Amino acid sequence: MGYLNDLAAECHHNSEQHGFWDHLYLNVEDRDYKNPSIYAEKIALMHSEASEMLECLRNNKGEEALAIECADLLIRLLDFTGARNIDLDEAVLMKMAINKNREYLHRRNF
């Protein structure tokens, strides 16, 4: 485990304790079925938080309001990765190594 994975486990546990995953299973005719759209819903909620960040910028709400929306997005992402047991620490390090070797974006020739 690493720092991000530990935070993900904590975020997911907290969201479970507060009912955000109560509809992981749907009861149909006295049988429980895994909700097929639960992860799509969680991704949509992340998108919603990113939109709230944009609104902070558009409405000049200041850095504190923007920071809170950034935190909301990160918490939702960590909750999602915690629920799916994604090794976010490893994925971030892997992706940073890939990005380190990318060419400069929009290379200028002047």
C-alpha positions in Angstrom: 0.0 0.0 0.0 1.0 3.6 -0.5 -0.2 7.0 0.5 -2.9 7.4 -2.3 -4.1 3.8 -1.8 -4.5 4.4 2.0 -6.4 7.7 1.3 -8.6 5.8 -1.2 -9.4 3.1 1.4 -10.3 5.8 3.9 -12.4 7.8 1.4 -14.2 4.6 0.3 -14.9 3.5 3.9 -16.3 6.9 4.8 -18.6 7.0 1.8 -19.8 3.5 2.5 -20.5 4.5 6.1 -22.5 7.5 4.9 -24.7 5.6 2.4 -23.1 6.5 -0.9 -22.8 2.8 -1.9 -26.1 1.6 -0.5 -27.3 1.0 -4.0 -24.3 -1.2 -5.1 -26.8 -4.1 -5.1 -30.4 -3.9 -6.4 -33.0 -6.2 -5.0 -35.2 -7.6 -7.7 -37.8 -10.2 -6.9 -36.1 -11.0 -3.6 -32.7 -11.5 -5.3 -29.7 -9.1 -5.1 -28.1 -8.1 -8.3 -25.0 -5.8 -8.6 -26.1 -2.4 -9.9 -24.7 -2.3 -13.5 -24.6 1.5 -13.6 -23.0 2.2 -10.2 -19.5 2.9 -11.6 -20.9 5.0 -14.4 -22.8 7.1 -11.8 -19.6 7.5 -9.8 -17.7 8.8 -12.9 -20.6 11.2 -13.6 -20.3 12.5 -10.1 -16.5 13.1 -10.7 -17.4 15.0 -13.8 -19.9 17.1 -11.8 -17.2 18.0 -9.3 -14.9 19.1 -12.2 -17.7 21.2 -13.5 -18.1 22.8 -10.1 -14.3 23.7 -10.3 -14.9 25.4 -13.6 -17.8 27.4 -12.2 -15.6 28.6 -9.4 -13.2 30.0 -12.0 -16.0 31.5 -14.1 -17.6 33.2 -11.2 -14.4 34.3 -9.5 -15.3 32.5 -6.3 -11.6 32.6 -5.1 -9.0 30.0 -4.3 -10.6 28.7 -1.2 -13.8 27.7 -3.0 -11.8 26.3 -5.8 -9.6 24.3 -3.4 -12.8 22.8 -1.8 -14.1 21.7 -5.2 -10.7 20.2 -6.1 -10.8 18.3 -2.8 -14.3 17.0 -3.7 -13.1 15.7 -7.0 -10.1 14.0 -5.5 -12.3 12.4 -2.8 -14.7 11.1 -5.4 -11.8 9.7 -7.4 -10.2 8.1 -4.4 -13.6 6.6 -3.4 -13.9 5.1 -6.9 -10.4 3.7 -6.9 -10.9 2.3 -3.4 -14.1 0.6 -4.4 -12.4 -1.1 -7.4 -9.2 -1.9 -5.5 -7.2 0.1 -8.1 -3.5 0.5 -7.1 -3.5 4.2 -7.7 0.0 4.7 -6.2 1.5 2.4 -8.8 -0.7 3.8 -11.7 0.4 7.4 -10.9 4.1 6.5 -10.8 3.7 4.6 -14.0 1.9 7.4 -15.8 4.4 10.0 -14.5 7.2 8.0 -16.0 5.4 7.9 -19.3 4.7 11.6 -19.2 8.3 12.4 -18.4 9.4 11.1 -21.7 6.8 12.8 -23.8 7.7 15.5 -26.3 7.0 19.1 -25.5 3.4 20.0 -26.3 3.0 22.3 -29.2 6.7 22.6 -29.9 7.5 26.0 -31.2 10.1 26.6 -33.9 11.3 30.1 -33.0 
